[in-house]
Amino acid sequence: MSRITKFSQITSSLPYPAQSRGLLQSIHSSIVTAVCEKGKLTRKESRNVIKLINTVSYQCIQQESITWKKEDPLNFTDLTVEDDTLQHVLGNMYLVYKNINWKADEIDIVAETKAAEAPQVEQTVTVVELTEPKLAEPVPELTTVAPKVPVYTNTIIATADLTPKEDLYIQPPLVPRFNPLHMVVSRTVGDCQYEIYESYPIIPKKQNEISMTTDVNRMTSKDLRNLFPNRRICTRASIMYEEQEHLEMHPILGLIIPVEGFTRDQLIDNLIKYPHIFRLTKVVNNELVSFYTTVEINGELQKITEIWNTLPESKYIPYNRDFVKEYVVRRYLLERDVKGIHHKYPLFGTLDPYLTLFTTPDEYQQLGINDTDALARSCVKARVSYKQSRNPVIRRLQNA
Amino acid sequence: MRNCIFTAHCTEPFCDRSCPTFVETTYLLERNGINLNNSVFQAEDASVLKSLNVLAKFQGSFGALKCEDTLKWADLLTYCAICQNWKGSQLHCTVFNLKYAKYLDDLKKSWSGPAPENLELTQIWMQTAKILIVSNLDYVNFGDFESQTLLNTIQLRAAENLTTIVVVPSLGIVTKPGGLNSFPILLKKKIDSSLYKEPKIGGIQQ
């Protein structure tokens, strides 16, 4: 949005996407109402209000869990997404602070010092550490003085260097780079010349920069450590981080999906090894089909919609797309890894453990994994294998 | 281009060189004259990051980037813009690198003979492209006509909230001192007031 907009008219001027218009307009209206009722904001608070509106839009569009709460509409503690990322994802929907006209709605923007000098006002400073932000837990308050009412809450959050979620994607980086002078594969099949070049950077700094040409042996311990995010990133579907009746919530991993025949420890181990499920397929009758719509039971493929009610776990697991998807994949992986079952309809391509490093080395150690170099090495190998086993050019050449 | 820029990362089921990713990216790269020999494919992290910052800063508006190697930066900005905008472009020229000196030559040739083949298409793309990078200004002798043409393009695109980024040499655009030429001075002012400034730290714009 590049035109000056009245603050109260934000909801009517933002170009909402059709599928989330209702939800976003409702949340944004609540924020606008809360600000108008308050009538006076510090400059920092007013900036946070705009960032809050942008963050809610971002979370909705990215299908992440929305951290905004109706009970506390002006809570600024979870504004951890960088402005550049917000702007990039939201495009025209991104609200620019300088384009907002506050005066038209009689909202006073006062300097921070005035707010601090105001009588009966006490500041509570909440500090979130850069390296280990507690995303799933309430932010710890470091103040020793009990706050009086009313309270202006100034929140300081170090956000500049937080790892963005995109760094963990299996999809390619936004701007792919390669060395056209160094061909890794070059062969002619039929009339077609197939070539694959060495991708750049040769030493990846982010997980999404790992390609099928990455050589883990060129990477030092320091290079491997760069691959870890500097905060915990919720890689599962957002609903897996919300409380559900009958399901246990792990403080780091989210909901534990029960699969009969496997212990809690095995389920947790599976979540650590495979924190992210993305576009899995299997081959049925020489065709690639979605992995999630069917489940293999005793060598027979069953439609999940038909047999769901007969599964003992269905009493506890909600029947919706994300939960069914988790159940089908985790059941398959547990059967493959723990029981050593060779499925008749296996996954298409490889899916090795630790494909995604979703949290910091420290938190991995809390989860019982101490050798973080080996962990990062597994991640690189798993990604190279994942991409090589699915790459259409490699498969074309292998089958030629 | 015969090769897809995503090949080393590709996990599509089949490659028959007709998937939207390949077709759309290749079309835009060819349209902008970026071939395999171009240095953009080996650009450093910092350069790519700077290009993305420039594109983000001037999204939907006019901006200018001052640099020594205008050819390199224009190509890199174009490549980054293509990477951001190829998806769903449906073979529309969403990103266009206008070589301004060549465009002026073609335009002037058309006054005294048949219009060069691509002139009409160039004029369409420079008006409609979502992102227009204007380069090749280094040796343009900016008189009233040259300045007015560029100012007019900038204004028309600004009205449509389209991104226009001019890549200018470090020495800036030379304007003739004095005289009655007011448009070169206007253009210089316009560019100077929209110059990209390096962020202080961590992507925070000045």
Boltz contact constraints between the chains, C-beta under 6 A:
constraints:
  - contact:
      token1: [A, 2]
      token2: [B, 60]
      max_distance: 6.0
  - contact:
      token1: [A, 84]
      token2: [B, 203]
      max_distance: 6.0
  - contact:
      token1: [A, 87]
      token2: [B, 56]
      max_distance: 6.0
  - contact:
      token1: [A, 160]
      token2: [B, 202]
      max_distance: 6.0
  - contact:
      token1: [A, 172]
      token2: [B, 6]
      max_distance: 6.0
  - contact:
      token1: [A, 172]
      token2: [B, 9]
      max_distance: 6.0
  - contact:
      token1: [A, 174]
      token2: [B, 83]
      max_distance: 6.0
  - contact:
      token1: [A, 175]
      token2: [B, 48]
      max_distance: 6.0
  - contact:
      token1: [A, 175]
      token2: [B, 80]
      max_distance: 6.0
  - contact:
      token1: [A, 175]
      token2: [B, 83]
      max_distance: 6.0
  - contact:
      token1: [A, 176]
      token2: [B, 5]
      max_distance: 6.0
  - contact:
      token1: [A, 176]
      token2: [B, 6]
      max_distance: 6.0
  - contact:
      token1: [A, 177]
      token2: [B, 41]
      max_distance: 6.0
  - contact:
      token1: [A, 178]
      token2: [B, 41]
      max_distance: 6.0
  - contact:
      token1: [A, 179]
      token2: [B, 42]
      max_distance: 6.0
  - contact:
      token1: [A, 180]
      token2: [B, 36]
      max_distance: 6.0
  - contact:
      token1: [A, 195]
      token2: [B, 3]
      max_distance: 6.0
  - contact:
      token1: [A, 196]
      token2: [B, 7]
      max_distance: 6.0
  - contact:
      token1: [A, 196]
      token2: [B, 8]
      max_distance: 6.0
  - contact:
      token1: [A, 199]
      token2: [B, 8]
      max_distance: 6.0
  - contact:
      token1: [A, 211]
      token2: [B, 8]
      max_distance: 6.0
  - contact:
      token1: [A, 211]
      token2: [B, 9]
      max_distance: 6.0
  - contact:
      token1: [A, 212]
      token2: [B, 8]
      max_distance: 6.0
  - contact:
      token1: [A, 213]
      token2: [B, 8]
      max_distance: 6.0
  - contact:
      token1: [A, 288]
      token2: [B, 13]
      max_distance: 6.0
  - contact:
      token1: [A, 390]
      token2: [B, 11]
      max_distance: 6.0
  - contact:
      token1: [A, 391]
      token2: [B, 10]
      max_distance: 6.0
  - contact:
      token1: [A, 392]
      token2: [B, 12]
      max_distance: 6.0
  - contact:
      token1: [A, 392]
      token2: [B, 14]
      max_distance: 6.0
  - contact:
      token1: [A, 392]
      token2: [B, 15]
      max_distance: 6.0
  - contact:
      token1: [A, 393]
      token2: [B, 15]
      max_distance: 6.0
